[in-house]
């Protein structure tokens, strides 16, 4: 058995010494913040992955990112943009959140160089 460190959440990963790669589920960590356990993904239409599936109507996708809480006020006229953001500073109207899976690649000889 070999012990490696996940570069995202700094947790130990125990694998067989003959493994060349590993996918670590960082979302299972309980004592770290959501900025490490989740990631933001841009929504550009229908989607399907390990976290499920979903999508938005084409009309919604065309206008996503347009909502501005300062619209019609002086700050909005001068070009300021205020929107709801995720904890990783991505727009809520254009992104979705999912669990973070970290791909870790090992070398066969144990040197760390692939």
N, C-alpha and C positions, 0 to 999 in steps of 0.2 A: 504494500500500500504506500501511496505517496500523498503528502500533504502539500497543497498549493494554496495561494491566497487569491481571492477574487479581487480584481483591480477596482471594482465599483463599490462594493460594500465592505471590503477588508475582512471578510470571513474566511475561515479555513475550509477548504474543499478537499475531501479525502477521496482519492480515486485509485484505480489499479495502476501500477507503474508502466503498463504497456499501452495505456490510453494516449491518444494523440490530441484529443480535444474533449471539451466538456461544456455543457450549458448549465450555468448556475442560475437558479431562480432567486433573485435578490428580493422579490416581493414577500418572501417567507420570513424575512428578518423583522422582529417586533420592536427592537430598541433603537431603530434608526428612523429618520424622517421620511416623509413621502417623496422628497426630492431624490432619494436614492432608490426607493422601492417601486416607484412608478416612472413612466416616461410619457411624453406628449407626442402624439402622432397627428400629422396634418390630415384632415378629412377632405378628400377630393372627389368623393362619389361613394358607390357601394364598396364595402370592405368586408373581408372575412379573414380571420387569423385565429391564433390560439385562444384569444380572449373572447371570441364570439363573432357575431356578424351584425351588420347594420348598414345604415346609409342615410343619405339626405336626398330630398327631391332636387332635380336640376335647378329649379328656380331659387331654392335656398342656397345652393352652392354658388350660384352666380352672385348673390348678394352677401355671402358670408364675409365678415371682416368689415362691413360697412357700418354697423351700429356704432354710434358715437354718442356718449352721454352729454357731450358739450354741443351737440348739433343745435344750431339756431342761436346760440349765445355768442358773445363777442370772442371768447376764447376759441370756439369752434370755427368762427369766421376767419380768425387769424391763423388757423391751421393746427390747433392743438387737438389731440385725439385721446380720449379717455375711455377705456373699455375694461371689462372684467378680465382678470388674468389668472392663470394657474399659478401654483407655487413655484413653477420653473419659468415664469414670465412669458408664457405663450398665451395667445388670445383664446378665450373660451369659445368664441364663435367659430373659430377655424380649426381647432384641435380637439382631440379626444384623449383620454388617459387610459393606459393599460399597464399591466404588471411588467416590470423590467426583467428581461432574461439576458444575462451576460454570457457571451461566447468566449471561452478561454481555450487557447490553443497551446499545447505542450510540445516539447521536443521529445524524441525517443531516447536520447542519450542523457537526459536530465540536466543539460547545460542551460536550458531556458531559451536557447536559440532554435527556431524552427527551421 
